């Protein structure tokens, strides 16, 4: 089992954001992700992976643009979105997979 597979199976509900340090849309999402992480607490694991540092994970997830958000439940991809997104929309999307 590789590192990315281990990561997406680390909790029942996992959200991964693939970002790049040079991406302005990603930079605008940083405080949004921090707030979502704070609001959800231990209800879901939130990971942020830099596509330039985590090239293997980005390749495995077939990332073509940043930011890309992927929600996994029990290791299975449930939802995927690329681009900037309203924090409330993202939070509601994560919460919709909690039960």
C-alpha positions in Angstrom: 0.0 0.0 0.0 1.5 3.4 -1.0 1.4 6.6 1.0 -1.6 8.1 -0.8 -3.7 5.0 -0.4 -2.8 5.0 3.3 -3.7 8.7 3.6 -7.2 8.3 2.0 -7.9 5.3 4.3 -6.7 7.0 7.4 -10.2 7.9 8.6 -13.8 7.1 7.5 -14.1 10.5 5.9 -11.1 12.2 4.2 -10.9 15.4 2.1 -7.8 16.0 0.1 -6.9 19.3 -1.5 -4.2 19.3 -4.1 -2.6 22.7 -4.4 0.4 24.5 -5.7 2.3 27.3 -3.9 2.4 29.3 -7.2 -1.4 29.0 -7.7 -3.4 32.2 -6.8 -6.6 30.3 -6.5 -5.0 27.9 -4.1 -3.7 30.8 -2.0 -7.2 32.2 -1.7 -8.5 28.8 -0.6 -5.8 28.4 2.2 -7.7 30.3 4.9 -11.0 28.6 3.8 -9.5 25.2 4.3 -8.0 26.2 7.7 -11.5 27.4 8.8 -13.2 24.2 7.6 -10.5 22.1 9.4 -11.3 24.0 12.6 -15.1 23.7 12.2 -15.0 20.0 11.5 -12.5 19.1 14.2 -12.1 15.3 14.3 -15.3 14.6 12.2 -13.2 14.4 9.0 -9.5 14.4 8.1 -8.5 17.3 5.9 -5.2 17.0 4.0 -3.5 19.5 1.8 -0.9 18.1 -0.7 1.5 20.2 -2.7 1.5 18.8 -6.3 5.2 19.8 -6.7 6.2 17.9 -3.5 3.7 15.1 -3.6 4.1 14.2 -7.2 3.3 10.5 -6.7 0.0 11.3 -5.0 -0.9 13.9 -7.6 -0.2 11.3 -10.3 -2.2 8.6 -8.6 -5.2 11.0 -8.2 -4.8 12.2 -11.8 -4.6 15.8 -10.9 -4.7 18.1 -13.9 -5.4 21.5 -12.3 -5.2 23.2 -8.9 -6.8 23.4 -6.6 -8.5 20.1 -6.8 -10.6 18.8 -3.9 -11.5 15.1 -3.5 -13.7 13.6 -0.8 -13.2 10.0 0.1 -15.4 7.9 2.3 -14.0 4.5 3.5 -11.2 5.0 0.9 -13.6 5.4 -2.1 -13.8 8.7 -4.0 -17.3 10.2 -3.5 -16.8 13.7 -5.0 -14.2 15.7 -6.9 -14.0 19.4 -7.9 -11.3 21.5 -9.5 -11.2 25.3 -9.0 -11.9 27.9 -6.4 -15.1 27.2 -4.4 -17.1 28.9 -1.7 -16.1 27.7 1.7 -19.8 27.1 2.8 -20.4 24.9 -0.3 -17.3 22.9 0.4 -18.2 22.5 4.1 -21.7 21.4 3.2 -20.3 18.9 0.7 -18.0 17.3 3.3 -20.8 17.2 5.8 -23.2 15.5 3.3 -20.9 12.5 3.4 -20.6 12.2 7.2 -23.6 9.9 7.7 
